[in-house]
């Protein structure tokens, strides 16, 4: 008796588990935690985080040099009730074996995307006033208790089919788990959201707007020294090359828990984001830093490298986003590249000025974006 091949095949029924949450925060960075904290304090059992791994204390650190710069950005932050103070230190660039101030006869090497922003004086602020979770030693544990780990394969908009579990968004993970939510808070970059969304369901104007926020990748490097290696407190521009237009490392030294820490950032094109190129860039930073601050040669230091987040976009057209926002119902972006649905606090800060309005950027934009996920905004 012959047996047909199809009779030998096993059929496996793959079932997909769907779980609903009123709020889902997606991301793997500082502003993911900031978003979670704001929602969790009022809705402790209704918020879930989706990220690729569990969070640690490294994720609770603001990376890179101070990014609150420019009178406009300072005014935006003040409009929310925060206190800021302009730094007395003028940024310096390294050229001809000397550190020089901007505005003199000498000029720095060619600036790459976003570097000129750091040439303005910074504004000092108390980070824990901006982000209260920094004062909570148990916050990371709480965040990880509300974490679903997994790789997102697709994001899609759905039509609510339940009066209680009103799902507007669905997130599919490589594990087969499907998460739905009423409110989606995206703490990653808009272009990363675009890459995961079903593009055939997005209109051209939405795609065009999200694509307009694309920027180079930021490479962050933090060096920890067991003792003080310099009294220099100004923002430093160290060129990667005096021959080629490779841009700068931009960074600062500061004291953290009795240790001196150097925070630097540079930009990397996506096509050059391989391990070999990154290692080469880091060697250049160390070599140039030794020229400017020889004491770094004499002590052992710890290195922390992060290549993940995109460079802050210099200008995001929030008015254009308002025009497409209705097509992204119950979606809020958070972070340095977050488009703002409601930036009236920023506009109000200019009522008594000459009427000029400049788009907020960097950490000022991130702080403003957190305001739009407060429940009284999200629940509209």
N, C-alpha and C positions, 0 to 999 in steps of 0.2 A: 504494500500500500504506500503510495507516494504521499509525501507531505509538502504542501506548497510553502514557499519561502515566507509569504505574508503571515502564515499561521505561526511562524517561529518568532515573529517580531513582538516585542513587548511595548505596550502602549502605556506611557507615563502621563498621568494627568497632572499638569503643573497648575497649582492653585495660587492665586495672588491674594495676599492678605492686605486689606485696606484698613488704615487707622486714621481717625479724624482728630484734629486739634483745632481749637478756635484760632490760635496764633502759631505760626511756624517762623522761626528765624533761621536763615540759611547763611553760612559763612564760617570762616576759620581765621578770624582776626580779632583785634582789639574791639572793633565796633560791633562785632557779633555779640560780644559779652556786654557791651554798653547797651545794646538794644534789648537783650534778654533781661538785664537788670531793670530797665524802665518798665517793661511789661510785667515782669514777674512780681514786682513789689505790689501791684494792684490785682494781678490775676495769677496767683501762684500755681494753680493747678491747670491752667489753660494754655501754657506756653511750652513749646518744644523747640529744641535746636537741632538742626541737621548739619553735620560736619563730617569730614573724612577721618578724624581721629579725636581722641579726648583732649581737652584743654589742659594746659599747664601754666605755671606762673610766668613763663616767657610771653605767653599770649596777653598778659596783663600789663605789658610795657609798651608805651608809645615809642616807636622806633624812629631813628633818624634825628637830625637837628630840629630845633624848635621851628614849627611851621605856622606859628601865628605871627604874621608879618604884614606890614602895611597898615596905614591909618584906617582904611575902609574895613578891613577884616577885624581890626580891633574894635571898631564901632559896632559891627554886627554882633560881636560877642558881648560887648557891654549892654547892648539892647536886651539881652536875656538876663541881665542882672549880675553878670560876672565882673570881677575886678581884675584888671590887667595893668601892667606897668611897662612902659617902653624901656628897652635895654639901653645902657649907656655905652655899650660896646659897638663900634663900627665894624662890619665884616671886612676881612682881609683876604687878599689873594697872594699866592706865592709866585714870584717871578724874579729872575736874575739873582737867585740865592737870597732873596729877602721877602719878608711879608710886607705887603703894601696896602694902603687904603684905596678903596674905590674913589674915583673922581679926580685923581692926580694925573700927572703926565703919563705915567706908565699905565698900560692897559692889560687886563688879564687875557689868557688864551681864549679862543673862540668858545662862547657859551653854547651848550646844547639845550635841548628842550627842557624848559622849566627851571634852569639853573639861575637865571637872573632874579627870580623871585627871592632867593636867599641872600641877594645882595642888599636888601633892605634890612633895617634894624628889626630885631625881633621884639615881641612883647612877652614879658614874663607872666605866668599865671600859675595858680595852684591846681595841679591836675586833679586832685581829689574833689575839688569844688565842681569841676566840670563832670567828673565821673566818680560818683560816691562809692561805687563798688571797690575802688582801690583801697578803701579803709577797712574792708571786710576780709579777715584772714580765711574765712570759710567759704568765700564766694565761689571759688573754682569748684569745690566739692558740690555745691548746690547746682552750678551750671552743668556739671557732668552727670548729675542725677536726672537732668531733663534733656539728655542728649541721645539722639539716634545717630549712630555712626554708620556711614555708608557712602558709596559713590553714586552721585546722581547721574542718571542716564537720560532723563527727559523731564521737562516741565511743561505743563499744559493748563490752559484755562478750561474750567468745566462749568456747567450750569447747575445751580443748586437743585437737588431733587428731594431734599428733606427739610422740613420746617425747623427742625432742631439743629441738626448737623448741616449747616448751610455752607457747603463747600464751593468755593470759587476757583481754587487752585489744586492741582494734583502734582505730586512729585514722585517719580518712579526711581527706585534704587536698583543697583546691579544685583542685590540679594533677592529681588523679587518683591520686596515690600513696597507698598504703595501708600503714600501719606497724602491726605487731603486736609485743607484748612480753609477757614473763612478769610483770614488775613495773612498774607505772605509778606514777610519783611526780608528783603534781600540786602545783606551786608557785604556782598562781594561787589565786583565791578559790573556795571551795566552790560559791557560787551560779553562778559562771561554768562550773564543771564541770557543774552541773545543766542549764544552758542548752544545752550541747552533747551531753549524753547522751540516748540514746533513752528518753524519759520513759515510754513504754508498757512498758518492761522493768523499771522501778524500782517498788518497792513504795511505798505511801503514806507509811509511816513514814520511809523513806529520804528521800523528797522533802521531807517536813515538816522533817526535821532539817537538811538542806542549806539549805532556804529560811530557817530560823531564824538563819542566820549573815549574812543580808543586812543591810548597813549603807550609809550615805551614801558618796559618793565623796570621797576625799581629794585636795585640791589642794596640791601642794608647790611652794614657791618658794625658790630659793637665790640669794642676792645675794653676789657676790664683790667685795670692795673692795681696791684696790692698797695701802692703808695702814690703820692702825688708826683707826677712827672712834668707838670707844667703849670704855670700860673695864668696861662693864656685862656681867656674866657670868650673871646670874640669868635664869630663864625668864620671858619677857615675854608678857603678854596684851594685845593691842591690839584694841579693838572695831571692828567694821566700821561700826557706827552707834550713836549715842547716843539715837536715836529709835525704831528698829525692832529687833526681836529677831533680829539677823542673825548673832550669834555673834562669835567672835574669830579673829584670827590669833594663833597660839601659836608662839613661836620663841625662838631663842638665837643669840648671837654666839660664835664660836670661831675660833681661829687654825689655819689649814691651809696648810702649805708657805709660811710667811712672809706669807700673805695673811689678812685677816680676812673671815670668811664668816658670813652670817646665814642660818639655816635656819628657814623658817616653814611652817606647815601650817594649813589651814582645811578645813571640810567643805562639800561642794556636793551638793545634791539632783540626782538623775539628770535631772529635767526642766529643770534650769537649767544643764546642762553644755555649753551652746553657746558658741561662740567669743566672741560679743559680751559675754555675762555674765562669762566668765572674764577678759576684758580689763578690764572695769569693776572687778572684784574686785581685780585686781592694781594698778590705779591707786589704789584706796582704801588698800591696804597701803603703797604708797610715800608717799602723802600723810600718813598717820598716823605712819609711821616718821620722817618729817621733823620732826614735832612733838616726838617723844620724843627723837630723836637728830639735832639740826640739822646735825651734821657730814656726814651722808649727802648733803646738798645740794651739798657743795663738791667732791665727787669723782665721777669716772666709775665706773660699776659694770657688771658683767656679770650678766645675768639668765638663770636656768635654771628652766624651768617644766615640771612634770609633772602631768598629770591622768590617773591610771590606776588606782591601787590603791584598794581600799575602806578605809574607816576601820576600825581594829581593833575587833572585836566586844568589848563589855564583859564578856560572860559566855557561854561556850560549854559546853554540857552534855556533857562527855566520857563520862559514864555512859550517856547516851542514845546516843551514837555507838557505844559498846561493844555496845549492844543491836542495832545494825543493821550493825555492821562485817562480820559474816560474809556479808552480802549484797553486799559490795564487796571480794571476795577479791583479794589482791595489789595493793591500792591504798593508797598512803600520801599524806597531805596534808602540806605544809610551808608555813610562813609564819606571819604574825601572826594569821590566822584559821583555822589548821589545827586540826581536831579531833584529839585524841590517843588513839591506841589503847592505849598503855602509858605511863601517867604515874606509875609507881611511884617514880622518883627524886624527883619532886615531893612525893608523899605521905610518903616516908621522911623528908624534911626537916622534917616536922611531928611526928615521933614523940615528941619531947621537949617539945612545946609544949602548949597547952591543948586540943589535939585539933581546933581549928577548921581547916577546909580551905577556902581560897578559890581559885577557878579562876585559873590563870595567864593573863596577858594581854600583849599587845604583844610586845616583843622577847623577853621571858622565854618566852612560848609558842612563838615561832619557834625559839628555841634548843632547847627541849625537843622540838619536832617533828623537828628534825634527828636527834635520837637514835633516832627510830623508823624511820629509813631506813638506819641502819647495817646492813651486810649480815647480821649475826647476828639482826637483827629482821626485815628484809625477807624473808630466806630461810626464815622459819618456815612 
